[in-house]
Amino acid sequence: MFIRKKRNKSGTISVFVLSTTKSRKQRLVKSFGSAHPNDTAALEKLLQQASSFIQEMEGPYPWCKAEIGE
């Protein structure tokens, strides 16, 4: 799983957690919202939430990944 920041047409930045499937396609796991690029505190909060979500789903060992939506 990894975090993606995507810029929207309105200028905000959305934060997503994606996983890669066996066929190398990317699957959306969870969306954490969006923030204005000038609001670094809100953007950092979203990135921290996404990072803690990944750690929670993968557990203490990164090679033991949880299957999402399968």
Backbone torsions as a table, in degrees:
resi	resn	phi	psi	omega
1	MET	NA	149.7	179.8
2	PHE	-150.0	165.2	-177.6
3	ILE	-101.5	136.0	175.3
4	ARG	-122.2	134.1	171.7
5	LYS	-107.3	125.6	-177.4
6	LYS	-124.7	130.0	178.1
7	ARG	-82.8	131.9	179.7
8	ASN	-94.3	168.3	179.1
9	LYS	-61.5	-31.5	-178.6
10	SER	-75.9	-7.5	179.0
11	GLY	99.2	-9.7	178.4
12	THR	-78.6	165.3	178.7
13	ILE	-116.6	123.5	177.7
14	SER	-95.0	147.7	-179.4
15	VAL	-117.4	125.1	-178.8
16	PHE	-127.1	154.1	167.8
17	VAL	-111.1	126.2	-178.8
18	LEU	-121.3	154.7	172.2
19	SER	-125.4	155.5	179.4
20	THR	-103.0	129.2	179.9
21	THR	-85.1	175.5	-179.2
22	LYS	-62.9	-29.0	179.7
23	SER	-89.5	17.8	177.2
24	ARG	66.7	17.1	174.1
25	LYS	-87.2	153.4	-179.9
26	GLN	-101.7	132.2	-178.0
27	ARG	-117.5	131.9	177.1
28	LEU	-70.8	125.6	178.2
29	VAL	-96.7	-50.0	-179.1
30	LYS	-157.9	143.4	175.0
31	SER	-104.1	137.6	-176.7
32	PHE	-109.3	1.1	177.0
33	GLY	111.0	-168.8	-177.9
34	SER	-139.1	158.6	179.2
35	ALA	-146.9	154.8	177.3
36	HIS	-73.3	140.4	-177.1
37	PRO	-59.2	-27.2	179.3
38	ASN	-76.9	-18.5	-179.6
39	ASP	-92.2	78.9	-174.9
40	THR	-66.5	-29.4	-179.5
41	ALA	-66.3	-44.2	179.6
42	ALA	-67.3	-39.5	179.2
43	LEU	-65.9	-41.9	177.2
44	GLU	-64.0	-36.7	178.6
45	LYS	-63.9	-43.4	178.6
46	LEU	-64.7	-41.4	178.7
47	LEU	-65.5	-37.5	178.1
48	GLN	-66.8	-40.5	177.4
49	GLN	-62.1	-43.5	179.7
50	ALA	-65.0	-41.5	179.7
51	SER	-64.6	-43.4	179.1
52	SER	-68.3	-32.8	175.9
53	PHE	-62.5	-44.1	179.1
54	ILE	-63.2	-44.6	179.5
55	GLN	-62.5	-38.2	179.0
56	GLU	-66.8	-40.1	-178.0
57	MET	-75.2	-35.3	-178.2
58	GLU	-84.0	-20.0	-179.7
59	GLY	80.8	-169.3	-177.0
60	PRO	-72.1	-17.6	-178.4
61	TYR	-115.9	117.0	-175.9
62	PRO	-64.8	-21.1	-179.8
63	TRP	-82.0	-7.2	176.9
64	CYS	-103.3	76.0	-175.3
65	LYS	-83.5	138.8	177.1
66	ALA	-80.5	142.6	177.1
67	GLU	-82.6	129.2	-178.5
68	ILE	-108.1	124.9	173.8
69	GLY	66.7	20.9	-179.8
70	GLU	-104.7	NA	NA
